[in-house]
């Protein structure tokens, strides 16, 4: 993005220089120069806005890592930055029992740390995403969760409910979604890979202004 803006600014600058070197003071050229100046100003504003969002994202991520410092053990809670979002990933063994949707006590400290960050940055939204492996839901739970779609959805909703009901965060800032088994990050052919795929991801995203 920065390269594109940089090229555009250079081109606009060259156009202004060409017009100026022509030595023509006619109204048409003056209007063209004014239009080019306005385009450059708009691009500079967009760059400044982009820089502000990136700087704010970095600050939110630093605050989050600070709040989570006591919860991060063996990558059980992983914080990543991508584009304009911050992602917090928790594996199933921290978050839920097998085929269950009740938030475990082991997950609560991380949710409390994330909640503190969310309170400190009220213009950031929160999206909770549920992921599973490709194994069928345990038979005794299939009436409640016929497929991994439902299991992932109930888990993401359970996290949202906990953060809004138990941690008093405003519900209008939250969204919940399930990806079921369809966005694996590891091979489902091994127990280790399936364990990595069973996860909950909380994504913080700056609200649209």
C-alpha positions as a Markdown table, in Angstrom:
| # | Residue | x | y | z |
|---|---|---|---|---|
| 1 | Unk | 0.0 | 0.0 | 0.0 |
| 2 | Unk | 2.8 | 2.4 | 0.9 |
| 3 | Unk | 4.6 | 1.7 | -2.3 |
| 4 | Unk | 1.4 | 2.5 | -4.3 |
| 5 | Unk | 0.9 | 5.8 | -2.5 |
| 6 | Unk | 4.6 | 6.6 | -3.0 |
| 7 | Unk | 4.4 | 6.0 | -6.8 |
| 8 | Unk | 1.2 | 8.1 | -7.0 |
| 9 | Unk | 2.8 | 10.9 | -5.1 |
| 10 | Unk | 5.8 | 10.9 | -7.4 |
| 11 | Unk | 3.6 | 10.9 | -10.5 |
| 12 | Unk | 1.6 | 13.7 | -9.2 |
| 13 | Unk | 4.7 | 15.6 | -8.3 |
| 14 | Unk | 6.1 | 15.1 | -11.8 |
| 15 | Unk | 2.8 | 16.3 | -13.3 |
| 16 | Unk | 2.9 | 19.5 | -11.2 |
| 17 | Unk | 6.5 | 20.1 | -12.3 |
| 18 | Unk | 5.7 | 19.6 | -16.0 |
| 19 | Unk | 2.8 | 22.1 | -15.7 |
| 20 | Unk | 5.0 | 24.6 | -13.9 |
| 21 | Unk | 7.8 | 24.3 | -16.4 |
| 22 | Unk | 5.4 | 25.0 | -19.2 |
| 23 | Unk | 5.3 | 28.5 | -17.9 |
| 24 | Unk | 1.6 | 28.8 | -18.6 |
| 25 | Unk | -0.5 | 30.7 | -16.1 |
| 26 | Unk | -3.8 | 30.1 | -17.9 |
| 27 | Unk | -6.8 | 29.3 | -15.7 |
| 28 | Unk | -7.0 | 25.7 | -17.0 |
| 29 | Unk | -3.5 | 24.8 | -15.8 |
| 30 | Unk | -4.0 | 26.5 | -12.5 |
| 31 | Unk | -7.1 | 24.4 | -11.9 |
| 32 | Unk | -5.2 | 21.3 | -12.8 |
| 33 | Unk | -2.5 | 22.1 | -10.3 |
| 34 | Unk | -5.1 | 22.8 | -7.6 |
| 35 | Unk | -6.7 | 19.4 | -8.4 |
| 36 | Unk | -3.4 | 17.6 | -8.2 |
| 37 | Unk | -2.6 | 19.4 | -4.9 |
| 38 | Unk | -5.9 | 18.2 | -3.5 |
| 39 | Unk | -5.2 | 14.6 | -4.6 |
| 40 | Unk | -1.7 | 14.7 | -2.9 |
| 41 | Unk | -3.3 | 16.1 | 0.3 |
| 42 | Unk | -5.9 | 13.3 | 0.3 |
| 43 | Unk | -3.2 | 10.7 | -0.2 |
| 44 | Unk | -1.1 | 12.1 | 2.6 |
| 45 | Unk | -4.1 | 12.1 | 4.8 |
| 46 | Unk | -4.8 | 8.4 | 4.0 |
| 47 | Unk | -1.2 | 7.6 | 4.8 |
| 48 | Unk | -1.4 | 9.4 | 8.1 |
| 49 | Unk | -4.6 | 7.6 | 9.0 |
| 50 | Unk | -3.1 | 4.3 | 8.1 |
| 51 | Unk | 0.0 | 5.0 | 10.2 |
| 52 | Unk | -2.3 | 6.0 | 13.1 |
| 53 | Unk | -4.2 | 2.7 | 12.9 |
| 54 | Unk | -0.9 | 0.7 | 12.7 |
| 55 | Unk | 0.5 | 2.5 | 15.7 |
| 56 | Unk | -2.7 | 2.0 | 17.7 |
| 57 | Unk | -2.7 | -1.7 | 16.8 |
| 58 | Unk | 0.8 | -2.1 | 18.0 |
| 59 | Unk | -0.1 | -0.3 | 21.3 |
| 60 | Unk | -3.2 | -2.6 | 21.7 |
| 61 | Unk | -1.0 | -5.6 | 21.1 |
| 62 | Unk | 1.6 | -4.5 | 23.6 |
| 63 | Unk | -1.2 | -3.9 | 26.2 |
| 64 | Unk | -2.7 | -7.3 | 25.5 |
| 65 | Unk | 0.7 | -9.1 | 25.8 |
| 66 | Unk | 1.3 | -7.3 | 29.1 |
| 67 | Unk | -2.1 | -8.4 | 30.4 |
| 68 | Unk | -1.6 | -11.9 | 29.2 |
| 69 | Unk | 1.9 | -12.4 | 30.4 |
| 70 | Unk | 0.8 | -14.7 | 33.3 |
| 71 | Unk | -1.4 | -16.8 | 30.9 |
| 72 | Unk | 1.1 | -17.6 | 28.2 |
| 73 | Unk | 2.6 | -21.0 | 28.8 |
| 74 | Unk | 3.8 | -23.3 | 26.1 |
| 75 | Unk | 1.9 | -21.3 | 23.5 |
| 76 | Unk | -1.4 | -22.2 | 25.1 |
| 77 | Unk | -2.3 | -18.5 | 24.5 |
| 78 | Unk | -0.8 | -17.1 | 21.3 |
| 79 | Unk | -1.0 | -13.4 | 20.3 |
| 80 | Unk | -0.4 | -12.5 | 16.6 |
| 81 | Unk | -0.8 | -9.4 | 14.5 |
| 82 | Unk | -2.0 | -9.4 | 10.9 |
| 83 | Unk | -2.8 | -6.4 | 8.8 |
| 84 | Unk | -5.0 | -4.3 | 11.1 |
| 85 | Unk | -6.2 | -7.0 | 13.5 |
| 86 | Unk | -4.9 | -8.7 | 16.6 |
| 87 | Unk | -5.5 | -12.4 | 17.1 |
| 88 | Unk | -5.5 | -14.4 | 20.3 |
| 89 | Unk | -5.6 | -18.2 | 19.9 |
| 90 | Unk | -6.3 | -20.7 | 22.6 |
| 91 | Unk | -6.1 | -24.5 | 22.2 |
| 92 | Unk | -8.9 | -26.8 | 23.2 |
| 93 | Unk | -7.1 | -28.2 | 26.2 |
| 94 | Unk | -7.1 | -24.7 | 27.8 |
| 95 | Unk | -10.6 | -23.8 | 26.7 |
| 96 | Unk | -13.0 | -26.8 | 26.6 |
| 97 | Unk | -13.3 | -30.5 | 27.4 |
| 98 | Unk | -13.8 | -32.8 | 24.4 |
| 99 | Unk | -17.2 | -32.2 | 22.7 |
| 100 | Unk | -18.1 | -29.8 | 25.5 |
| 101 | Unk | -18.9 | -26.0 | 25.3 |
| 102 | Unk | -18.6 | -25.0 | 28.9 |
| 103 | Unk | -15.7 | -22.5 | 29.4 |
| 104 | Unk | -13.0 | -24.1 | 31.5 |
| 105 | Unk | -11.5 | -22.4 | 34.6 |
| 106 | Unk | -8.1 | -22.7 | 32.8 |
| 107 | Unk | -9.4 | -20.3 | 30.1 |
| 108 | Unk | -10.8 | -17.7 | 32.5 |
| 109 | Unk | -7.5 | -15.9 | 33.3 |
| 110 | Unk | -6.9 | -15.3 | 29.6 |
| 111 | Unk | -10.4 | -14.1 | 29.1 |
| 112 | Unk | -10.1 | -11.7 | 32.0 |
| 113 | Unk | -6.8 | -10.4 | 30.6 |
| 114 | Unk | -8.4 | -9.9 | 27.1 |
| 115 | Unk | -11.4 | -8.2 | 28.7 |
| 116 | Unk | -9.1 | -5.6 | 30.4 |
| 117 | Unk | -7.6 | -4.8 | 27.0 |
| 118 | Unk | -11.0 | -4.5 | 25.4 |
| 119 | Unk | -12.2 | -2.1 | 28.2 |
| 120 | Unk | -9.1 | 0.0 | 27.7 |
| 121 | Unk | -9.7 | 0.3 | 24.0 |
| 122 | Unk | -13.4 | 0.9 | 23.5 |
| 123 | Unk | -13.2 | 1.5 | 19.8 |
| 124 | Unk | -12.1 | -2.0 | 19.0 |
| 125 | Unk | -14.6 | -4.8 | 18.2 |
| 126 | Unk | -14.2 | -8.4 | 19.3 |
| 127 | Unk | -14.9 | -11.5 | 17.0 |
| 128 | Unk | -14.8 | -15.0 | 18.5 |
| 129 | Unk | -14.2 | -17.9 | 16.1 |
| 130 | Unk | -14.6 | -21.6 | 16.8 |
| 131 | Unk | -12.5 | -24.2 | 15.0 |
| 132 | Unk | -12.5 | -28.0 | 15.3 |
| 133 | Unk | -10.7 | -31.0 | 13.9 |
| 134 | Unk | -12.4 | -33.3 | 11.3 |
| 135 | Unk | -13.4 | -36.0 | 13.7 |
| 136 | Unk | -17.1 | -36.6 | 14.4 |
| 137 | Unk | -18.6 | -35.2 | 17.6 |
| 138 | Unk | -18.7 | -37.8 | 20.3 |
| 139 | Unk | -21.8 | -39.9 | 19.9 |
| 140 | Unk | -23.4 | -38.9 | 23.2 |
| 141 | Unk | -23.3 | -35.3 | 22.2 |
| 142 | Unk | -24.5 | -35.6 | 18.6 |
| 143 | Unk | -28.1 | -34.8 | 19.5 |
| 144 | Unk | -26.9 | -31.4 | 20.7 |
| 145 | Unk | -24.2 | -30.8 | 18.2 |
| 146 | Unk | -25.0 | -32.8 | 15.0 |
| 147 | Unk | -21.7 | -31.7 | 13.4 |
| 148 | Unk | -18.6 | -29.8 | 14.1 |
| 149 | Unk | -20.2 | -26.6 | 12.7 |
| 150 | Unk | -22.6 | -26.6 | 15.7 |
| 151 | Unk | -19.8 | -27.5 | 18.1 |
| 152 | Unk | -17.6 | -24.6 | 16.9 |
| 153 | Unk | -20.5 | -22.2 | 16.9 |
| 154 | Unk | -21.6 | -23.1 | 20.5 |
| 155 | Unk | -18.0 | -22.7 | 21.7 |
| 156 | Unk | -17.6 | -19.3 | 20.2 |
| 157 | Unk | -21.0 | -18.2 | 21.6 |
| 158 | Unk | -20.0 | -19.6 | 25.0 |
| 159 | Unk | -16.9 | -17.4 | 25.0 |
| 160 | Unk | -19.0 | -14.4 | 24.0 |
| 161 | Unk | -21.5 | -15.1 | 26.7 |
| 162 | Unk | -18.8 | -15.4 | 29.3 |
| 163 | Unk | -17.2 | -12.1 | 28.3 |
| 164 | Unk | -20.5 | -10.2 | 28.1 |
| 165 | Unk | -22.3 | -11.8 | 31.1 |
| 166 | Unk | -19.5 | -12.6 | 33.5 |
| 167 | Unk | -17.0 | -9.9 | 32.6 |
| 168 | Unk | -19.6 | -7.2 | 31.9 |
| 169 | Unk | -18.4 | -6.2 | 28.4 |
| 170 | Unk | -20.9 | -4.6 | 26.0 |
| 171 | Unk | -22.6 | -7.2 | 23.8 |
| 172 | Unk | -22.8 | -4.9 | 20.8 |
| 173 | Unk | -19.0 | -5.0 | 20.4 |
| 174 | Unk | -19.0 | -8.8 | 19.9 |
| 175 | Unk | -19.5 | -11.3 | 17.0 |
| 176 | Unk | -19.4 | -15.1 | 17.0 |
| 177 | Unk | -18.7 | -17.5 | 14.1 |
| 178 | Unk | -17.8 | -21.1 | 13.5 |
| 179 | Unk | -15.4 | -22.5 | 10.9 |
| 180 | Unk | -15.9 | -26.1 | 12.0 |
| 181 | Unk | -13.1 | -28.3 | 10.6 |
| 182 | Unk | -12.7 | -26.3 | 7.4 |
| 183 | Unk | -9.7 | -24.0 | 8.3 |
| 184 | Unk | -7.1 | -26.4 | 9.7 |
| 185 | Unk | -3.7 | -25.2 | 10.6 |
| 186 | Unk | -2.2 | -28.7 | 10.9 |
| 187 | Unk | -2.6 | -32.2 | 9.6 |
| 188 | Unk | -5.7 | -33.9 | 10.8 |
| 189 | Unk | -4.1 | -37.3 | 10.3 |
| 190 | Unk | -2.1 | -37.1 | 13.6 |
| 191 | Unk | -3.3 | -36.6 | 17.2 |
| 192 | Unk | -0.9 | -33.6 | 17.5 |
| 193 | Unk | -2.3 | -32.0 | 14.4 |
| 194 | Unk | -5.9 | -32.5 | 15.4 |
| 195 | Unk | -5.1 | -30.9 | 18.8 |
| 196 | Unk | -3.7 | -27.8 | 17.1 |
| 197 | Unk | -6.9 | -27.5 | 14.9 |
| 198 | Unk | -9.2 | -27.6 | 17.9 |
| 199 | Unk | -9.0 | -24.0 | 19.0 |
| 200 | Unk | -10.8 | -20.7 | 19.7 |
| 201 | Unk | -9.5 | -17.5 | 18.2 |
| 202 | Unk | -10.4 | -14.1 | 19.5 |
| 203 | Unk | -9.8 | -11.3 | 17.0 |
| 204 | Unk | -9.7 | -7.6 | 17.9 |
| 205 | Unk | -10.5 | -5.2 | 15.1 |
| 206 | Unk | -10.7 | -1.5 | 15.0 |
| 207 | Unk | -14.3 | -0.3 | 14.5 |
| 208 | Unk | -15.2 | 1.5 | 11.2 |
| 209 | Unk | -15.3 | 5.2 | 11.7 |
